[in-house]
Amino acid sequence: MILASLVMAAIPAFVSLSLGDAQQRAVANGVDVQTALATVRERESELAIARRSGVPHLTADYTLAPQANGANNGTVEQSLFGVGVGISIGDLVAQNPGVRVAAAELLAAQRNADAAVIAARLNAVKLYFTALQTIAVERVRADAIAGAQRDRGAAELRARAGESPQIDVVRADVTLAQAYADYARAQADRADAVESLAVATAVSPASLTAQTSSPVLPANLPAQDRAVARALAYRPEVTALLATIQSRMASITAARRSGFPTATVQAGYTTGTDTGIPVHGPSVTAHVELPVAPTTSPRVDAAQAQLDIAQAQLLAERRTLTLEIASALRDARAQEVAAAAAERGRAEAQRALQAVEIGYKEGASSSLDVAEARRTYDQAAVDALVAEYKRAQALAEIQVIVP
């Protein structure tokens, strides 16, 4: 799979934290991922218990009881000690479906953990590009201040020379103040975004300063039908539900066997004293329980309902994934178009601003024209920058959600 961090030549990366590293660290530090992995360990233990449920158990018995004396002259004691091996027939009957249930539950937990990893990676992608975007926007806003200062200088020169009214300087001051306000907001946005990325990846915010250009690699979008087919075949959300269905089917089998009589058999060797006479030899004990009020039918109905729920969830998840993949691909294509259009708009706004600034110096344009052209260009520059980062983010997300 092509790494999502290598999708755009114009998009930089943090020197100390690549996009791939950010995803790995976000997965390692994600609470949801850790919770899902703990659930996997729990299911592994439950599977081990299920596999050992049919293993025979060792028994040891000791009996001490008073007993009538045959000579009718008091009592004697009966003392017996026995060791042996016992097994529950019910455990043997329930072991196979129990193991199937536990194994399916383990597989479902593993796939749920994989889904948590995907969610953590997607969040890392979003945080990564948001941080880069806000840093770039902050630079654009700083450039806007420099441009507004140049416009004010030009207005002041013309006003001193008597070529324009003092109101031109006032308008330039207003534009400069707005540029400072936009820069302050950009600084706050940058600090928030960088700190969010640092917290999610367990790095220092101070380390997220230096940037380097990403290598140029093509990032062709996959065909929608192929992407959907791969997602339905390999996405963990689907495989987790398939495992859940297998678990529910095994639960139905276990429910049908729950009405079987419960029997326990023990066999071993007993030694001791009975009526004052030493005894020893093999011994066998059998215990059978028949349920008076059987619950097999309700248990089967409950298990069947759980199976129906899992099958409905699988159908819904497949529909959701189909829509998600299709929407992501459409969004990525739309972002490509939007980025190209925004860049054309930025270039046009830049040419218009340059023309208006030249015209103002020559007296052909007013200060209102300069202020409006400056605001238009500044916003167009931000829009083009945001569109470029949104395009890169969309391509990176495709790499995550399509196996």
Contacts in CASP RR format, 6 or more apart in sequence:
PFRMAT RR
TARGET T0000
AUTHOR 0000-0000-0000
METHOD contacts of the structure
MODEL  1
MILASLVMAAIPAFVSLSLGDAQQRAVANGVDVQTALATVRERESELAIA
RRSGVPHLTADYTLAPQANGANNGTVEQSLFGVGVGISIGDLVAQNPGVR
VAAAELLAAQRNADAAVIAARLNAVKLYFTALQTIAVERVRADAIAGAQR
DRGAAELRARAGESPQIDVVRADVTLAQAYADYARAQADRADAVESLAVA
TAVSPASLTAQTSSPVLPANLPAQDRAVARALAYRPEVTALLATIQSRMA
SITAARRSGFPTATVQAGYTTGTDTGIPVHGPSVTAHVELPVAPTTSPRV
DAAQAQLDIAQAQLLAERRTLTLEIASALRDARAQEVAAAAAERGRAEAQ
RALQAVEIGYKEGASSSLDVAEARRTYDQAAVDALVAEYKRAQALAEIQV
IVP
1 399 0 8 1.000
1 403 0 8 1.000
2 217 0 8 1.000
2 219 0 8 1.000
2 399 0 8 1.000
3 19 0 8 1.000
3 20 0 8 1.000
3 399 0 8 1.000
4 19 0 8 1.000
4 20 0 8 1.000
4 125 0 8 1.000
4 395 0 8 1.000
4 396 0 8 1.000
4 397 0 8 1.000
4 398 0 8 1.000
4 399 0 8 1.000
4 400 0 8 1.000
5 13 0 8 1.000
5 18 0 8 1.000
5 19 0 8 1.000
5 20 0 8 1.000
5 214 0 8 1.000
5 396 0 8 1.000
6 214 0 8 1.000
6 215 0 8 1.000
6 217 0 8 1.000
6 219 0 8 1.000
7 214 0 8 1.000
7 217 0 8 1.000
7 219 0 8 1.000
7 392 0 8 1.000
7 395 0 8 1.000
7 396 0 8 1.000
7 399 0 8 1.000
8 214 0 8 1.000
8 219 0 8 1.000
8 388 0 8 1.000
8 391 0 8 1.000
8 392 0 8 1.000
8 395 0 8 1.000
9 213 0 8 1.000
9 214 0 8 1.000
9 215 0 8 1.000
9 216 0 8 1.000
10 388 0 8 1.000
11 129 0 8 1.000
11 132 0 8 1.000
11 214 0 8 1.000
11 388 0 8 1.000
11 389 0 8 1.000
11 392 0 8 1.000
12 132 0 8 1.000
12 211 0 8 1.000
12 212 0 8 1.000
12 213 0 8 1.000
12 214 0 8 1.000
13 19 0 8 1.000
13 132 0 8 1.000
13 211 0 8 1.000
13 212 0 8 1.000
13 213 0 8 1.000
13 214 0 8 1.000
14 22 0 8 1.000
14 128 0 8 1.000
14 131 0 8 1.000
14 132 0 8 1.000
14 207 0 8 1.000
14 208 0 8 1.000
14 210 0 8 1.000
14 211 0 8 1.000
14 212 0 8 1.000
15 210 0 8 1.000
15 211 0 8 1.000
15 212 0 8 1.000
16 203 0 8 1.000
16 207 0 8 1.000
16 208 0 8 1.000
16 210 0 8 1.000
17 25 0 8 1.000
17 128 0 8 1.000
17 197 0 8 1.000
17 201 0 8 1.000
17 203 0 8 1.000
17 207 0 8 1.000
17 208 0 8 1.000
19 124 0 8 1.000
19 125 0 8 1.000
19 128 0 8 1.000
19 396 0 8 1.000
21 201 0 8 1.000
22 124 0 8 1.000
22 125 0 8 1.000
22 127 0 8 1.000
22 128 0 8 1.000
22 197 0 8 1.000
22 200 0 8 1.000
22 201 0 8 1.000
23 120 0 8 1.000
23 121 0 8 1.000
23 124 0 8 1.000
23 125 0 8 1.000
23 400 0 8 1.000
25 124 0 8 1.000
25 200 0 8 1.000
25 201 0 8 1.000
25 202 0 8 1.000
25 203 0 8 1.000
26 120 0 8 1.000
26 121 0 8 1.000
26 123 0 8 1.000
26 124 0 8 1.000
26 127 0 8 1.000
26 200 0 8 1.000
26 201 0 8 1.000
27 33 0 8 1.000
27 117 0 8 1.000
27 120 0 8 1.000
27 121 0 8 1.000
27 124 0 8 1.000
28 202 0 8 1.000
29 200 0 8 1.000
29 201 0 8 1.000
29 202 0 8 1.000
30 120 0 8 1.000
30 200 0 8 1.000
32 116 0 8 1.000
32 119 0 8 1.000
32 120 0 8 1.000
33 113 0 8 1.000
33 116 0 8 1.000
33 117 0 8 1.000
33 120 0 8 1.000
35 116 0 8 1.000
36 109 0 8 1.000
36 112 0 8 1.000
36 113 0 8 1.000
36 115 0 8 1.000
36 116 0 8 1.000
37 113 0 8 1.000
39 109 0 8 1.000
39 112 0 8 1.000
39 113 0 8 1.000
40 106 0 8 1.000
40 109 0 8 1.000
40 110 0 8 1.000
40 113 0 8 1.000
42 109 0 8 1.000
43 102 0 8 1.000
43 105 0 8 1.000
43 106 0 8 1.000
43 108 0 8 1.000
43 109 0 8 1.000
43 110 0 8 1.000
44 106 0 8 1.000
46 102 0 8 1.000
46 105 0 8 1.000
46 106 0 8 1.000
47 99 0 8 1.000
47 102 0 8 1.000
47 103 0 8 1.000
47 105 0 8 1.000
47 106 0 8 1.000
49 102 0 8 1.000
50 95 0 8 1.000
50 98 0 8 1.000
50 99 0 8 1.000
50 101 0 8 1.000
50 102 0 8 1.000
51 95 0 8 1.000
51 99 0 8 1.000
51 102 0 8 1.000
53 91 0 8 1.000
53 94 0 8 1.000
53 95 0 8 1.000
53 98 0 8 1.000
54 87 0 8 1.000
54 88 0 8 1.000
54 91 0 8 1.000
54 92 0 8 1.000
54 95 0 8 1.000
56 85 0 8 1.000
56 86 0 8 1.000
56 87 0 8 1.000
57 85 0 8 1.000
57 86 0 8 1.000
57 87 0 8 1.000
58 83 0 8 1.000
58 84 0 8 1.000
58 85 0 8 1.000
58 86 0 8 1.000
59 82 0 8 1.000
59 83 0 8 1.000
59 84 0 8 1.000
59 85 0 8 1.000
59 86 0 8 1.000
59 266 0 8 1.000
59 268 0 8 1.000
60 81 0 8 1.000
60 82 0 8 1.000
60 83 0 8 1.000
60 84 0 8 1.000
61 80 0 8 1.000
61 81 0 8 1.000
61 82 0 8 1.000
61 83 0 8 1.000
61 270 0 8 1.000
62 79 0 8 1.000
62 80 0 8 1.000
62 81 0 8 1.000
62 82 0 8 1.000
63 78 0 8 1.000
63 79 0 8 1.000
63 80 0 8 1.000
63 81 0 8 1.000
64 77 0 8 1.000
64 78 0 8 1.000
64 79 0 8 1.000
65 77 0 8 1.000
65 78 0 8 1.000
66 75 0 8 1.000
66 76 0 8 1.000
66 77 0 8 1.000
66 78 0 8 1.000
67 75 0 8 1.000
67 76 0 8 1.000
67 77 0 8 1.000
67 78 0 8 1.000
67 274 0 8 1.000
67 275 0 8 1.000
67 276 0 8 1.000
68 74 0 8 1.000
68 75 0 8 1.000
68 76 0 8 1.000
69 75 0 8 1.000
69 76 0 8 1.000
69 275 0 8 1.000
70 275 0 8 1.000
76 275 0 8 1.000
76 276 0 8 1.000
77 273 0 8 1.000
77 276 0 8 1.000
78 273 0 8 1.000
78 274 0 8 1.000
78 275 0 8 1.000
78 276 0 8 1.000
79 272 0 8 1.000
79 273 0 8 1.000
80 270 0 8 1.000
80 271 0 8 1.000
80 272 0 8 1.000
80 273 0 8 1.000
80 274 0 8 1.000
80 279 0 8 1.000
81 270 0 8 1.000
81 271 0 8 1.000
81 272 0 8 1.000
82 268 0 8 1.000
82 269 0 8 1.000
82 270 0 8 1.000
82 271 0 8 1.000
82 283 0 8 1.000
83 268 0 8 1.000
83 269 0 8 1.000
84 266 0 8 1.000
84 267 0 8 1.000
84 268 0 8 1.000
84 269 0 8 1.000
85 266 0 8 1.000
85 267 0 8 1.000
85 268 0 8 1.000
86 264 0 8 1.000
86 265 0 8 1.000
86 266 0 8 1.000
86 267 0 8 1.000
87 264 0 8 1.000
87 265 0 8 1.000
87 266 0 8 1.000
88 262 0 8 1.000
88 263 0 8 1.000
88 264 0 8 1.000
89 260 0 8 1.000
89 261 0 8 1.000
89 262 0 8 1.000
89 263 0 8 1.000
89 264 0 8 1.000
89 265 0 8 1.000
90 260 0 8 1.000
90 262 0 8 1.000
90 263 0 8 1.000
93 257 0 8 1.000
93 260 0 8 1.000
94 254 0 8 1.000
94 257 0 8 1.000
94 258 0 8 1.000
96 253 0 8 1.000
97 250 0 8 1.000
97 251 0 8 1.000
97 253 0 8 1.000
97 254 0 8 1.000
97 257 0 8 1.000
98 250 0 8 1.000
98 254 0 8 1.000
100 246 0 8 1.000
100 247 0 8 1.000
100 250 0 8 1.000
100 253 0 8 1.000
101 247 0 8 1.000
101 250 0 8 1.000
101 251 0 8 1.000
101 254 0 8 1.000
104 243 0 8 1.000
104 244 0 8 1.000
104 246 0 8 1.000
104 247 0 8 1.000
104 250 0 8 1.000
105 243 0 8 1.000
105 244 0 8 1.000
105 247 0 8 1.000
107 239 0 8 1.000
107 240 0 8 1.000
107 243 0 8 1.000
107 246 0 8 1.000
108 240 0 8 1.000
108 241 0 8 1.000
108 243 0 8 1.000
108 244 0 8 1.000
108 247 0 8 1.000
109 240 0 8 1.000
110 236 0 8 1.000
110 240 0 8 1.000
111 236 0 8 1.000
111 237 0 8 1.000
111 239 0 8 1.000
111 240 0 8 1.000
111 243 0 8 1.000
112 236 0 8 1.000
112 240 0 8 1.000
113 236 0 8 1.000
114 236 0 8 1.000
114 240 0 8 1.000
115 235 0 8 1.000
115 236 0 8 1.000
115 237 0 8 1.000
115 240 0 8 1.000
118 235 0 8 1.000
118 236 0 8 1.000
118 400 0 8 1.000
118 401 0 8 1.000
121 400 0 8 1.000
122 397 0 8 1.000
122 400 0 8 1.000
122 401 0 8 1.000
123 200 0 8 1.000
124 197 0 8 1.000
124 200 0 8 1.000
124 201 0 8 1.000
125 393 0 8 1.000
125 396 0 8 1.000
125 397 0 8 1.000
125 400 0 8 1.000
126 393 0 8 1.000
126 397 0 8 1.000
127 193 0 8 1.000
127 196 0 8 1.000
127 197 0 8 1.000
127 200 0 8 1.000
127 201 0 8 1.000
128 197 0 8 1.000
129 389 0 8 1.000
129 390 0 8 1.000
129 392 0 8 1.000
129 393 0 8 1.000
129 396 0 8 1.000
130 193 0 8 1.000
130 196 0 8 1.000
130 197 0 8 1.000
131 190 0 8 1.000
131 193 0 8 1.000
131 194 0 8 1.000
131 196 0 8 1.000
131 197 0 8 1.000
131 208 0 8 1.000
132 211 0 8 1.000
132 389 0 8 1.000
133 193 0 8 1.000
133 385 0 8 1.000
133 386 0 8 1.000
133 389 0 8 1.000
134 186 0 8 1.000
134 189 0 8 1.000
134 190 0 8 1.000
134 192 0 8 1.000
134 193 0 8 1.000
134 194 0 8 1.000
135 190 0 8 1.000
135 193 0 8 1.000
135 194 0 8 1.000
135 211 0 8 1.000
136 385 0 8 1.000
136 389 0 8 1.000
137 186 0 8 1.000
137 189 0 8 1.000
137 190 0 8 1.000
137 382 0 8 1.000
137 385 0 8 1.000
137 386 0 8 1.000
138 183 0 8 1.000
138 186 0 8 1.000
138 187 0 8 1.000
138 189 0 8 1.000
138 190 0 8 1.000
140 186 0 8 1.000
140 378 0 8 1.000
140 381 0 8 1.000
140 382 0 8 1.000
140 385 0 8 1.000
141 179 0 8 1.000
141 182 0 8 1.000
141 183 0 8 1.000
141 185 0 8 1.000
141 186 0 8 1.000
141 378 0 8 1.000
141 382 0 8 1.000
142 183 0 8 1.000
143 381 0 8 1.000
144 179 0 8 1.000
144 182 0 8 1.000
144 183 0 8 1.000
144 374 0 8 1.000
144 378 0 8 1.000
144 381 0 8 1.000
145 176 0 8 1.000
145 179 0 8 1.000
145 180 0 8 1.000
145 183 0 8 1.000
147 179 0 8 1.000
147 374 0 8 1.000
148 172 0 8 1.000
148 175 0 8 1.000
148 176 0 8 1.000
148 178 0 8 1.000
148 179 0 8 1.000
148 374 0 8 1.000
149 176 0 8 1.000
150 357 0 8 1.000
151 172 0 8 1.000
151 175 0 8 1.000
151 176 0 8 1.000
151 357 0 8 1.000
151 370 0 8 1.000
151 371 0 8 1.000
151 374 0 8 1.000
152 169 0 8 1.000
152 172 0 8 1.000
152 173 0 8 1.000
152 175 0 8 1.000
152 176 0 8 1.000
153 172 0 8 1.000
154 172 0 8 1.000
154 357 0 8 1.000
154 360 0 8 1.000
154 361 0 8 1.000
154 370 0 8 1.000
155 164 0 8 1.000
155 168 0 8 1.000
155 169 0 8 1.000
155 171 0 8 1.000
155 172 0 8 1.000
155 360 0 8 1.000
155 367 0 8 1.000
155 370 0 8 1.000
156 169 0 8 1.000
156 172 0 8 1.000
158 164 0 8 1.000
158 168 0 8 1.000
158 360 0 8 1.000
158 361 0 8 1.000
158 363 0 8 1.000
159 165 0 8 1.000
159 166 0 8 1.000
159 168 0 8 1.000
159 169 0 8 1.000
163 363 0 8 1.000
164 363 0 8 1.000
164 367 0 8 1.000
167 367 0 8 1.000
168 366 0 8 1.000
168 367 0 8 1.000
171 367 0 8 1.000
171 368 0 8 1.000
171 370 0 8 1.000
171 371 0 8 1.000
172 367 0 8 1.000
172 370 0 8 1.000
172 371 0 8 1.000
174 371 0 8 1.000
175 371 0 8 1.000
175 374 0 8 1.000
175 375 0 8 1.000
178 375 0 8 1.000
179 378 0 8 1.000
182 378 0 8 1.000
191 205 0 8 1.000
194 205 0 8 1.000
194 208 0 8 1.000
195 205 0 8 1.000
197 203 0 8 1.000
197 208 0 8 1.000
198 204 0 8 1.000
198 205 0 8 1.000
198 207 0 8 1.000
198 208 0 8 1.000
219 395 0 8 1.000
219 399 0 8 1.000
221 329 0 8 1.000
221 332 0 8 1.000
221 333 0 8 1.000
221 395 0 8 1.000
221 398 0 8 1.000
222 230 0 8 1.000
222 329 0 8 1.000
222 398 0 8 1.000
222 402 0 8 1.000
224 325 0 8 1.000
224 326 0 8 1.000
224 329 0 8 1.000
227 325 0 8 1.000
227 329 0 8 1.000
227 398 0 8 1.000
227 402 0 8 1.000
228 321 0 8 1.000
228 322 0 8 1.000
228 325 0 8 1.000
228 326 0 8 1.000
230 402 0 8 1.000
230 403 0 8 1.000
231 238 0 8 1.000
231 321 0 8 1.000
231 322 0 8 1.000
231 324 0 8 1.000
231 325 0 8 1.000
231 401 0 8 1.000
231 402 0 8 1.000
231 403 0 8 1.000
232 238 0 8 1.000
232 318 0 8 1.000
232 321 0 8 1.000
232 322 0 8 1.000
233 403 0 8 1.000
234 403 0 8 1.000
235 321 0 8 1.000
235 401 0 8 1.000
235 403 0 8 1.000
237 317 0 8 1.000
237 321 0 8 1.000
238 314 0 8 1.000
238 317 0 8 1.000
238 318 0 8 1.000
238 321 0 8 1.000
241 310 0 8 1.000
241 313 0 8 1.000
241 314 0 8 1.000
241 317 0 8 1.000
242 314 0 8 1.000
244 310 0 8 1.000
244 313 0 8 1.000
245 307 0 8 1.000
245 310 0 8 1.000
245 311 0 8 1.000
245 314 0 8 1.000
248 303 0 8 1.000
248 306 0 8 1.000
248 307 0 8 1.000
248 310 0 8 1.000
249 307 0 8 1.000
251 303 0 8 1.000
251 306 0 8 1.000
251 307 0 8 1.000
252 300 0 8 1.000
252 303 0 8 1.000
252 304 0 8 1.000
252 307 0 8 1.000
254 303 0 8 1.000
255 296 0 8 1.000
255 299 0 8 1.000
255 300 0 8 1.000
255 302 0 8 1.000
255 303 0 8 1.000
256 296 0 8 1.000
256 300 0 8 1.000
258 295 0 8 1.000
258 296 0 8 1.000
258 299 0 8 1.000
259 291 0 8 1.000
259 294 0 8 1.000
259 295 0 8 1.000
259 296 0 8 1.000
261 288 0 8 1.000
261 289 0 8 1.000
261 290 0 8 1.000
261 291 0 8 1.000
262 288 0 8 1.000
262 289 0 8 1.000
262 291 0 8 1.000
263 286 0 8 1.000
263 287 0 8 1.000
263 288 0 8 1.000
263 289 0 8 1.000
264 286 0 8 1.000
264 287 0 8 1.000
264 288 0 8 1.000
265 284 0 8 1.000
265 285 0 8 1.000
265 286 0 8 1.000
265 287 0 8 1.000
266 284 0 8 1.000
266 285 0 8 1.000
266 286 0 8 1.000
267 282 0 8 1.000
267 283 0 8 1.000
267 284 0 8 1.000
267 285 0 8 1.000
268 282 0 8 1.000
268 283 0 8 1.000
268 284 0 8 1.000
269 280 0 8 1.000
269 281 0 8 1.000
269 282 0 8 1.000
269 283 0 8 1.000
270 279 0 8 1.000
270 280 0 8 1.000
270 281 0 8 1.000
270 282 0 8 1.000
270 283 0 8 1.000
271 278 0 8 1.000
271 279 0 8 1.000
271 280 0 8 1.000
271 281 0 8 1.000
272 278 0 8 1.000
272 279 0 8 1.000
272 280 0 8 1.000
273 279 0 8 1.000
324 401 0 8 1.000
325 401 0 8 1.000
325 402 0 8 1.000
328 394 0 8 1.000
328 397 0 8 1.000
328 398 0 8 1.000
328 401 0 8 1.000
329 398 0 8 1.000
331 394 0 8 1.000
332 391 0 8 1.000
332 394 0 8 1.000
332 395 0 8 1.000
332 397 0 8 1.000
332 398 0 8 1.000
335 387 0 8 1.000
335 390 0 8 1.000
335 391 0 8 1.000
335 394 0 8 1.000
336 391 0 8 1.000
338 387 0 8 1.000
338 390 0 8 1.000
338 391 0 8 1.000
339 384 0 8 1.000
339 387 0 8 1.000
339 388 0 8 1.000
339 390 0 8 1.000
339 391 0 8 1.000
341 387 0 8 1.000
342 380 0 8 1.000
342 383 0 8 1.000
342 384 0 8 1.000
342 386 0 8 1.000
342 387 0 8 1.000
342 388 0 8 1.000
343 384 0 8 1.000
343 387 0 8 1.000
343 388 0 8 1.000
345 380 0 8 1.000
345 384 0 8 1.000
346 377 0 8 1.000
346 380 0 8 1.000
346 381 0 8 1.000
346 383 0 8 1.000
346 384 0 8 1.000
348 380 0 8 1.000
349 373 0 8 1.000
349 376 0 8 1.000
349 377 0 8 1.000
349 380 0 8 1.000
349 381 0 8 1.000
350 377 0 8 1.000
350 380 0 8 1.000
350 381 0 8 1.000
352 373 0 8 1.000
352 376 0 8 1.000
352 377 0 8 1.000
353 373 0 8 1.000
353 374 0 8 1.000
353 376 0 8 1.000
353 377 0 8 1.000
356 365 0 8 1.000
356 369 0 8 1.000
356 370 0 8 1.000
356 373 0 8 1.000
357 365 0 8 1.000
357 370 0 8 1.000
357 373 0 8 1.000
359 365 0 8 1.000
360 366 0 8 1.000
360 367 0 8 1.000
360 369 0 8 1.000
360 370 0 8 1.000
END
